[in-house]
Amino acid sequence: MPALAVDAATPVAHAFCDAAASFPAPLMVGPAADKPEAAAWSPDLSSALYNVDGWGAPYFFVNDDGDVAVRPHGAATLPGQEIDLAKVVAKAAGPRSGGGLGLPLPLLVRFPDVLRHRVETLNAAFDYAVRSTGYGSRYQGVYPVKCNQDRYVVEDIVEFGEPFRFGLEAGSKPELLLAMSCLASRGNPDALLVCNGYKDDGYVSLALTARTMGLNTVIVLEQEEELDIVIDASRRLGVRPVVGMRAKLRTKHAGHFGSTSGEKGKFGLNAAQILSVVTKLKAIGMLDCLQLLHFHIGSQIPTTALLSDGVGEAAQIYCELARLGADMRVIDVGGGLGIDYDGTHSAQTDMSVAYSLEEYAVAVVAAVGRVCDRKGVQHPIVCSESGRALVSHHSVLVFEAFSATAPGQQVDAATAYLLDELTDDCRADYRNVMAAAVRGDYDTCGLYADQLKRRSAEQFKDGVLGLEHLAAVDAFCEIVARGMGAPEQPRTYHINLSVFTSLPDMWAIGQQFPIIPIQRLQERPAVDGVLSDLTCDSDGKVCEFIGGRHSLPLHELPTHATRGYYLGMFLGGAYQEALGGLHNLFGGPSVVRVAQSDGPHCFAVTRAAAGPSCADVLRAMQHEPEVMFEVLKQRTDDATAASLARAFGAMPYLAFDPEATAMSGGESSGMSSDSEGSAAGAVEEEDEDEWEFMRGLTV
């Protein structure tokens, strides 16, 4: 690269000070790019920026205080029933001395009222579809418990679904056991218990036992050989089974969620296998036991056109089974009802779907009715396994950003004079950068800046330059890049969370969930940030966000002695809890259940539980905390032993003094710790908890 003519006598630092003004004002980038810095900001602008009305409707919105709020009854929620999420977190995580529950973050907030609304809305959509199309039967859905096996979630769905004969679907023995117990104790007698998944004699025997208890159990064959297991077990137990078959359709959709559908799908019977099952059942006088056809195109079905195609194909198989003599009664369309994670109402990605709940229901019912009418077959009961659509909205994961990387580097006069001490070739590169900047030749300027950075790095490795010189060159090159209009790199916000534990689909399959600050949304978010978790793994980060963003608009963290910048991850109520692991032995979050109430603060915390302790997660990996504590106690005094006991009893996440946080209503958080209600079985005083845990370890 030819050297540019620069006065060799000009000191480098002096050249920097004179030439810095040659760069144009940096281009405004990031969240504030479209508005003058002094322009007013509002909660409505934040709502538009994060597209809250797109993905959040009808449950989430930004209120006038700049907090994310919840409409627990959807569009039917009255103004006095809206729940301020920031106040919920204040109640749950605030110090006990201020009326809070003292729960450590991260925090999972469940809204059972939202769950009830989802159950009612799904059934209402299918009821409308039945009435509007003149369908001759009814809808009777089931909840696939694999989406979220939490006890209270499953119990709520069965209770809320009881008027609709809503049932459960199980795919393993423990899921079958919990489904049996829940339906027996609070379910509708007509509710279906659909048994999917691979089966052995134990699974089949358990399902047949459920029938003896009066549960409406259907054993769905995933493989042809499972039929022999069902026949043998039914004869041994003297129980006549109700059998279904999962058909392997030719219809499939593209994308991650459709990869297991179609002819090469993991589950189901092809045409020849279906006929073989019919022949075997007929030969032993059990063809009347075949009453259900099941299929699954794949989760997040993008369009109703694809849905209608798959349902139509399955309905043809259903009618053929009826023609062959099976006592067919139910067509189970499986899962696939999608969630609009990014709020675009689009079929272009796995993050959205191009239909409403009502349009989905009409497409299913109309397709089944059309084929059955053509074949002269009585309309069957329509069942769906819409787990993602039921539970995704009902919970919000709240976590704290506790620190962030510093803003872009600055070069002050003292740092600039370090550039005078560079080697001759580095100083020549520097002068060439400044000369190109003066001329406005930014292409050449960038080339010399890159050369300066490479050369100084090589000389640092050789021991020629010191660390201070390397830092000065880096800072100068960053200023050059910004001066030429390059955007500032996103700042890293460190979050008190494990992506692997609480957001596993983000890491594993690139799933995107809406993540936004839950407060301060009346302020302009002037920083572009990415999120980095606590784990010792470079994959523990979030740098892809809805809307195609590679960074998230965020606010500056508080600069005084308070904590409290809280983010929420939404629409994650399905799969994330069950899929989360114990990477770095970070356990699950604390959990609160929040019901809408008629008090002045619109909510009551009805259940609260701290997340798994260090002892809990150690025990899950076959360690023995009691033995570990005894070993360590031998090497210390009583005071330190008490501290060790507290460490075993604490959650694995970072803990900050709750009295020093802004959760008590400080200006930086905008939160209030007062709330209606109290947690059922609220925790004891902290000191008593710690010593009780220690006593437990020493027994």
N, C-alpha and C positions, 0 to 999 in steps of 0.2 A: 504494500500500500504506500503510495508516494506521500512524503511528509509535506504538510502545508507550511507556508512561510509564516513563522511566528517569531517575534523578537525574543531571542534567547535570553536576553538580560531581564526580561520581565519575570518577577517572582511568581511562582505558581499560585500561591494564595492570593496575591494581588490580582492576578488574571481572573481567578474565580470570582472575586468580589466585583470586578468591573464587568465581567461578561454574564453574570447570572441574570441580569436584567434583559439580556438578549432573547431569552426564552419567552414565548407568549404566556399569558396567564393559563394555568392548567385547566384543561377541559373539565367541566363538572360532570361527574359520573356517579352511578349508584342511585340510591333512592331519591336524592334531591335533584337529580339532573333535569327533571322536567319543570321545576319550580324555582323561582328566585329564593335565595336562602332566607330572606326576611319575610317571605310570604307566610300567611297563616296556615296552620295545619288543623285538622279536625278528625274526630273519630270516623266520619264518613269517608275521608280520604284514606285512612288506614284500612277500612273495610274494603275499599276498592283495590288498594295496593295488594292486599293479601287474598283478594277474591273470596272473602268470607261468605258473601251472599251466594256465591256459586257452589262451593262445596258444603257450606254449613247449613243451608236452608233445609228444613224449617226450624232447626234446633239451635243454631249458634249465630250470634250477631255481636256487633260492637255497640255497647251502650254509650250514653252521653258522657259518662265518667271516663271513657277511654278504656274500659275493661271488657274482656270477652264475657258475654252473658249467655245463659241457657234458657231456652223456651221448653220446659219439660213436657208440655202437651202439644208440641208442634205449633202449627198455625192457630190452634184453638187456645193457646196460652193467653191469659189476660195480663195486662200491664203489671198488676200487683203480684203476679206469679213468677215473674222472671227472676232467675237466680244468677247473681254476680259471681263468676268463677273465682275472682280474686278474693272475695270475702270468704268463700268456702275454703280456699287454701289458707287464708289467715286463721280461720277457726281451727282447721286441722293441724297446721304446722306451727301455730303461734305458741308462745310460752304459756305454761299452765298458770303462772302468776297473773297473766293478763286475760285469762278465760279461755285460752286455747287448749288443744289436746296434746301438744308437744310431740306430735308424730314427726319422725325424720323424713326428709325428702330423699329420693323421688316419691311422688304421691300419685296413686291411681284413684281418680274420683269417679265413682259409679253413680249413674242416675237411673234408678229403677223406673221412674215415671216415663223416661224416654223409651225404655225397653217395653213398657206396657203400650205406649203409643205405636211403636213399631209392630208389635203383634196385632194390635187392633187395626192398624192401617193396612197391613198385608192381607188380613182376612176381609176387610172392607173392599179392597181392590178386587179380590177374586169374587166376592159376593156381587159386586157391580158387574163384573165380566159375565157371570152366570146369568144374571137377570137381563143384561143388555143384549146378549146373544141368543137368548131363549134356550140355554143349555139345560139338559134334562136331568142333571144330577147336581152334586155339590163339590165344594172344595174342602179338603181336610188335610192340612199340612202337618209336617213334623219338623222339629229342630234338630239338626245334626250336632250332637254334643261335642264333637271334636273341635268345633269352632271356638268354644270356650266352655270348659268343663267345670268352672267355678260353681260351687254348690248353690250359692244364692242366685246366680244367673239362671241355672237350670230350673231351680224351684220357682223363680219368678215367671219364667216363660210358661211352665206348666200351669201355674195358678192363673196367669193372665189369659192363657189360651184355653182354659177349661170350658168357657161358654161356646167355643168354636170347635170342640173336639180335637184340639191341637195336641199332637203327640211328640215323640222323640225318636231319633235314629241313633243307633249305636254301631260302632265298628270294631269293638274289642270286648273282651270279657269284663274288664272293670267298667267300661262305659255301659255295658248291658246291665251290670249290677246296679249302678247308680240310676239308670233309666227305670229299671223295674221298681226300685224303692220309691223314686219320686212319683211315678205314675200311680203306684199302688196307694200312696198316701194322699195325693192331692189331684190326681188327674181325672179326666172324664173317662167313664168306662168304655166309651167307643173310640177313644184316642188310639191311634196306631202306634205300635212299637216296632219299627222297621229295623231288622237285623242285617246290616251290611258287613262287608269285609270278609277276609279269609276265615274259614271255620274248621275247627276240629270237633271231636266228639264232645268235649267239655263245653264248648260254646253252644253247640246245637242242643245238648241236654239242658243247659241253662235256659235257652230260649223256649224249649218245650215245657220246662217247669213254669215259666212265666205264663204260659197258656193255662196251666192248671190253676193259677192264681186269679184267673179271670181277666188277664191282660190281652189286648187285641194284638197279638204278636204275629209278625210275618217274617219268615226266614227267607232271605233273598239269596239265591244261588249266584255266586260270582264265578264259579267253575263247575263244569259238568260233573266232576267226580264228587262234589259236595252232596249231590243227590243221594248217593249210597250211604253217606254218613247220616243224613236226615232220615232215610228209610229205616236204617238199623236202629237208630236211637228212638224213633217213634214206636217201633215194635217193642223194644225193650221196656220203654216207659209206659206203653199203652196210651199214648197221646197222639191224636190225629193232628198232623201239622197243617198250617196254612203256609203255602210256599209261594215265593215270587221268583222271578228271573231277571237278571240284569242283562239287557241286550247290548251287544257291541254294535253301535250304529256306524254307518258309513259317513254320516254327517260329522264334521269337526270344524273347529275354528282355529285360526292362526294365533300366534302369540304364545307366551309362556303358559297361560292358564288353559290353553286348548291342546297342549302337547301330548296329553294322555288320552285324548279322545280319538274317535275314528277306528278304522279296522285294526290298527296296530296298538290300540289302547291297552292299558295295564289290566283292566277288569272287563268282565262281561263274556257273554256267549255269542258266537256267530250263528248264522242261520242254520247250519248243519247241526250244531250243538243244541240249539233250541228244539229242533225237530227230534233229536235223540232223547232229550229230557221228556218231551211229550209222549214219545213211544214207550219209554220205561214206565212212566206214571200210568199210562193207559193199560199197560200189560198187568200191572199189579192192582188195578182198581182204585187208583189214587189220583186220577186226572182232575177230579173235583177239588183237590187240595191246591191246585195251581190257580191263584186268584189275583196276582199282582204282576205287572210288568214295570220294571225300573230301567232307567237309562240316565246317562249324564254326559252332556256335550262338553262340559268344562266350565270352570268358574269364570266370572266376568264375561258372560256372553255379550258381545258388543252391540248387536242389532236385533230387532224383532224379526227381521227377514231370515237371519240365520236360525233364530229360535224356532220360528214357524216351520222351517225346513226340517229341523231335527225332530220336533214334536210330531209333525206329519208323518215322518218315517216310522217313528215309534208307534204311532196310532195304527198304522198299517199292520205292524207286527201284532199289536194287541188284538185287532180284529181277526187276524189269521188264527191266533190262539183260541179265540172264541169259536171260530168256525170249526177248529179241530176238536172241540168238545170240552175245553178247559172252562171252569166256572169263573171267568174273569170278572173282576169287580173294581179294581183300582189301577190307574196308570200313574206312576210316580215319575215326575219329570226331573227329579234330582235337583242339584243346585244350579247355579249359573246366574241368578238374579244379581246384577252388578251394582257396584257403588261408584258414585261419581267423586273419586278422590281429588281430582284437580278442578272440578267445577266447570269443565268445558262442555259437558253434555255432548261428547264426541265419541265416535267409534274408532278413532285413529290410533289409540294407544290402549295398553292394559289399565290405564289410570282412570278411565271414564267409560260411560256407556251412553248410547244415543237413544234412550227411551226413559219413560217414567215408570213408576211402579204399576200404575193403572194400565199403561200400554203393554207392559210385560204380561199382566194377568189376562188381558183381552186376547193377546196373541196366543197364549197357551190354550185357553178355553176354546177359542174359535177354531184352532187347528185340530184339536181332538174332536170337537163336534162335527166339523166338516167331513173328516174321514169316516167317522162312525155313521153319519147319515148316509154317506155314499155306499157303505157296506151293509147298511141295515142292522147295525149292532147298537144295543142299548148303551147310552152314554155312561161311562164309568165315573166313579169318584176320582177327582183330580187331586193328587198329592204333590207337594214340592218340598224340597229340603233346602230352604233359603236361609242358611245360617249366617252368611256374611251380611246379608241385608238386614237381618234381625238385630245383630248384636254390635255391629261396627260403631254405631253412633252413640251407644249408651255410656261410654267411658272416655275419660280424658286423662292422659298421662302428663303430669306437671313436674318440671324439673328446673333446676337453677343453673344459670350461667354465673360462675363464681369468679372468673377472671378472663382477661382477653389479652392477646398480644398487643404491643404498643403500636401507635400510629406510625406512619411512614417516617423514616429516619430524616433528621435534619443535620445540616452541616453548619456549625457556628464558626466563628473566626478561629478559635483555638484548634478545632478539628481541621479546618481548611489548611492551616499552616503545616499540618503533618504532611500534606501533599508536597510541600517543599523538600521533604526528606526522601522522596522516592528516588529510585535509580534513574539514570539519564533516559533510558528508553521508556520507562513509565511516564516520566515527566513530558517527554515528547508526545506520547499518546494523549496526555492530558491537554497539552497546548493545542494539539490538533482538534480535540473535541471542542474546545472553547472557540477556536477560530471558525470551525464549521458552524457553530451556533450563531456567531456574530453574522455570518453570511446568510443564515437561514437555510443552510444545506443540511437538513436533518437526517437524510440517508447516510451521508458521510459521517455525521456526528455520531449516529448510532453504531456504525461500524468501528470507529475508533474507541468508543466507550466499551464495546464488547472486548476489543483487543486489550484495552487497559485492564479490564477485570480479569481476563484470562492470564495476562502476563504477571499481574500482581499476585494472583493465586499461586502461580508456579514459583515465583520468587519467595513467597511465604513458605511453601513446602521445602524450598532449599535453604531456608533460614536466613535469607537476605533481608526480608522485611519482617517487622514486628506485627503483633496482633492489632495494635493501634492503627498502623498504616493500612492494614487490610480492611478494618472497619471504616476508615475514612474513605477509601476507594469505593467500598460498597455503598456508603451513604451518598457519595457524589454521583455514582452511576444511577442510583435510584432517582435522584433529583433530575438528572438528565432525562431519564425515561419519562418521568412525569411532565417535565418541561416540553417534551416533544408530543405530549398528548396521550401517552400511555396511561390507562386507568390504574389507579392504586389497587394493589392486590388485596383481596378480602382479608379482613382480620379474623383470626381464629379465636372463637369464644369457647372456653373450656367449660364443659357441662358436667354436673354431678350425676352421672348416668352411665350405664353400660349399654351401648348399642346392641351388643350380642344378647343381652338378657332381656331388654325391654323392647327393642326394635329389630328383632332378628330378620324379618323379611326385607328390611332396608339393606342389610348387609348381604343376605343370601341371594336374593333374586332382584335386587334393585327396585323394590316396591317403594313408592313415594307416598308419604302421608302428609297432610297439612301440618306444618309447624309454624306457629306464630307466637309473639309475646302475648301474654294474657292480660297485660296492663300497660299503662303509659301510651295508649294508642291515640290519645289526644295530642301527643307530641310527634314531631317528624322523626322517623327512624333514619338517621343520617349516616349510618355505618353499614357497609356491606360485610357480612360475616359468614363464616362456615363454622360448623360445630364439631368439637373434638371431645371424645368421652374420656373416662378415667382409665380405661384398660391399657395395658402395655402391648398394644397391637396397632399397627399403622392403619388397619382397616376400621378401627373404632372411630369413625367420623361420619358426618353427614355433610355432603357437599353437592348434592343434587336435590332440588326442591321443585315443588309443583310450579307449573307455568314455564318450565324449561329453564329455570334459573340455576346458575351455578353458585349462587350466594344468596343469603337471606337478608333483607333489610332489617337492621337492628338498631337499638339505641345505645348510647354510651352507657357503660356501667356506672353505678354510683361511685363517687370519688371520695366520699367521707367514710366514717366508721360504721356504716350500716351495710347490710347485705340486702339482696332482694331484687334480682332481675329474673323473672320467672317466664318460662316458655311452656306452651302446651302442645302436645302431639294429639291430633284428633283423628277420629275414624279408625282407631286401632283396636276396637273391642273384639275383633275376630282373629284367632290364631296366635297373636303375639305372645299371650301369656303362656300358652301351652308349648309353643316352640322355643321360648327363651331357655338358654342354658345357664351354666355357671362359670363362664369365662372369667378368669382372674378371681373366681369365687365371689363375684358380685351377685347377690340374690335379687329377689323381686322387690317391688316398691311397697311402701305402706299403702293401705287401702282404706277409703271411707265410702260409705253409701250415704247418699244425700237425697232426701225426699223433699218435694215441694210442700211447704206448710203455709198456713194463713197468717203467721206472725209478721212482725214488722220487717224481718229480714228475708222472708219468703222461703226459707229452707230449714231443715233440721237434719243433723248428722245422726243417722239411725244405727250405724255400726262403724267401728273404727278398729284397725289392727295395724300395728307396726310391721314392717317387712321382716324377712328372715334375718336372724342375728348371725354374727360370725360363727357362733357355735352351731347354729342350724346348718349353714352351708358346709362347714367342715364335716359335720355328721353325715350330710348327704353324700360326701365323697369317702365314706368309710373311716374317717378319723374319729377319735374319741376325745372330745373336748374335756371331759372330766379327768381322764388320765393325763392329758396335756397340761391341764391346770395344776394337777398334783406335782408333776415333774418340775414345772416352773416355780411353784410355790416354795419348793425346798431350797431355792437359791436366792430367796429374797425375804424381806420383812413383811409384817402384817399390812402396813400401809400400801406397799407396792403390790402385795397380793390382792388387796381390794381393787386396785387399779387394773390389774390383770383380769379380775373377774368382770369388771365393767367392760373391758375390751371384748371379752368373749360374748357378753350380752348385747353389745352394740351392733347396729347394722354396719355392713362393710363400706358404705358410702361415706363421703366426707361429712363431718359433723361440725356445725358452727354454733356458737353460743346463742340459743334462741332469744336471750334477753337483749342481745346486740343486734338482732335482725330488725328489719323494717316491718315485720309482720304485725307489730302492735299498732300500726297506723301511722308510721313515720312518713314524712313528705316524699321521700324518694320512691316509696312503693305505692302510695295511694291506697293502701289496704287498711281494712278495719278488722280487728280480731273478734268483734262481738257477733253473735249469731243466735238464731233460735235453736233450741234443742240441745241435746248432749248425746255423746256416744254411748250406745248400749254396752254395759260392761266396761266402762272407761277405765283406763290404766290407773294403777296406784301411784302414790307419791314416788318420785324418781329415786330417792335414796333407798326407800324400802324395796323397790324393784331390783336395784343393783345388789343389795345385800342378800335378797332372796335368791337371786341367781347364783351368787357366790356360795350360799349354803347348799344349793342344789348341786353345785360342782364338787363340793367337799364331802357330800354324803357317800 
